[in-house]
Amino acid sequence: MSTDDVNQIAQDKMHKSIGSLKTELNTIRTGRATPALLDRVVVDYMGTPMPVNTLATIAAPEPRLLTIQPWDRHMVGAIEKAILKADLGLNPTNDGQMVRLAIPQLNDERRKEMVKLVQRRLEEGRIAIRNCRRDALESLRKEEKEKTISEDELKRGQERLQKLTDQFVAQVDELGKAKEREILEP
């Protein structure tokens, strides 16, 4: 395997880590209604756990309101219970037809808690990227030990891998800054 192959594999893994981080950050509440808040809500549908977005249409008709319109009206109560069980800090109301989620404005204390949560998620993202780098470095060293690449190729591969890692860590930092601005915005 060449250094280019190892770097490409590492880059693919780092892209996946960034995608996972974006998904995680989208589920953090910011005081603004977004259907992504419900991505981790799982509803028991006929004995099978299913994501709420596969059982209903989720819309944000107003900046601080989410509506969940299930395709099967009998699921309204189950969806409401699943939202309460998911511990999102939201109180659903239902009218028998749909579930409404009013997104309350965040107070200063809650905003600080959310920023801390974002920081934890960002650090997890950085760790995932560094783990990708570590795995790629191990592969490069293994290739060098087996004499399939030279020592110079190993050094060049390590340098490119470090530049790649720095780029992805910078992306993590940018995502974090954007999410923090979103949380701290009144």
N, C-alpha and C positions, 0 to 999 in steps of 0.2 A: 504494500500500500504506500503510495507516495505522500509527501507532506501536503500536497494539494487536496488529496482525498481526506486526510485526517482533518484538515482545516475546514473543508466543506461539511463534513459530518458534524464537527463542533459548531459551525455556523447554523446548521439546521436545528440542532438541539437548543442553541441559544435563542433562535427565533421562536421555538415552541415555548421556551421559558418566558419570553416577553409576552406571547399570546396568553399564556396562563395567568401571568401577572395582570394583564389588562382585564381579563375576565374577573379576577378577584377584586380588583379596584372598582369595577363597575357595580359590584354587589354591595359596596360600602355606601351607606346612606349619606346624602349631602344636603337634605332639606329640599331637594328638588325631585319631582316625580319622574322616575324613569323605569320602564318595564324591566330593566336589568336587575333591579332590586329583588325581583322575585325569581331569579335564575336558580337559586338553590332551594326553593320551596318545592317539596315533594308531597304529592297528594296520594292517598290510598284509593285507587280506582279498581273496584271489584277484586280486592286482594293483591293488586299489583301496584307497587310504588311508581308513580309517574310524575315528571316535572309538570308544574302547573301550566307552563306555556304550551304543553302538548294537549291540554284539556280545555283551554279557553283562549279567548282573544284578550290580550292585555293592551290597554290604551292609556295615554296620558292626556286627557282632554283639557286639563288645566295644569299650570306649573306645580301645583301642590295636591294633585288628585290623580290616583290611578283607578281605572275601572277594569274589572275582570269579568268578562262575559263568558260563562261556560257554555259549551255546545250542548251539554246535557244538564238541564235545569236542576236535576236531582243532586248534582255535584256542588251546588252553592254552599251548603253547610260543610261539606268535607273540605272545600277550598278554604273556607273561613277558619276552620279548625287547624288546617295545615299552616296557615299564615301565623296564627297565634303560636303554634308549636315551634315555628322556625325562629321565634324570638328576635324579630326584626325591630321591636319597639314600636310597632304600628298596631292600631286597633281597627280591624275590619268591621264594616257594617254591611248587612245584606238586606235586600228587599224582596227576596224570593226569586228574583230574575238575575241579579248580578251582585258582585261584591264591590264595594267602594272602599278605597284606602286613602284617607286624608293624611298627607305627609305634613307633620307639624314642623314649624320652624325650629331649627336647632338653637339651644341656648349656648352660651359661651363655654360652659363646662363640658357639655356634650360634644361641641366642636373640637375641644382639646383632646377628648377621648378618641374621637374619630381620627384626628391627626396622628395620635400615637398608634392607632391601629394601622393607618396607612404606612407609617414608618416601619412597623413590624413586617408588613407585607412586602415593602420595598427591600428590606434586608433579606427576607426569604428569597426574593428575586435575584438579588446580587449573589447570594450563596449558590443558588441554582446555576447561575452563569459561571461562577468560579469552579463549581463542580464539573461543568462541561469542559472548562479549560484544563482542569486536573486530569480528566479522563483522556483528553486529546494529548496532553504532555506524556502521559504514561504510554500511549500508543506510539508516539514519536520515539520515545526512549527505547521501547521494545524493538521497533524497526531498526534503530541504530545498533542495538546489541546484536541483532540478527544479521547485521551488515547489509541490509537492503537499502539503507540510506547512509550517506556520509555524515561525518561530524558537522561539516559546514551546513549541509542540508538541515540537520537537526537544529542548529542555531538559527538559521533563517526561518524554519518552521515555528520555532518558539517565539521569535520576534513577531511574526505575522499573527500568531495565536494571541499574543499579548495585545497587539493593536486591535484585534477583533474583540477581545474581551473588554478593552477600554471603551470601544464604541458601544457595546451593548450595555455596559454599566452606565454610560452617559444617557442612553435611552431610558433606563430605569429611573435615573435621577430626574429626567424631564417629565416622565409620567407622574412621578411623585409630586413635583412642583405644581403640575397642572391640577392634580387631584386636591392638593392642599389649598390651592387658590379657590377651587370649586367649593370646598368645605367651609372655608373662612369667609366666603362671599355671603353677605346677608340676604 
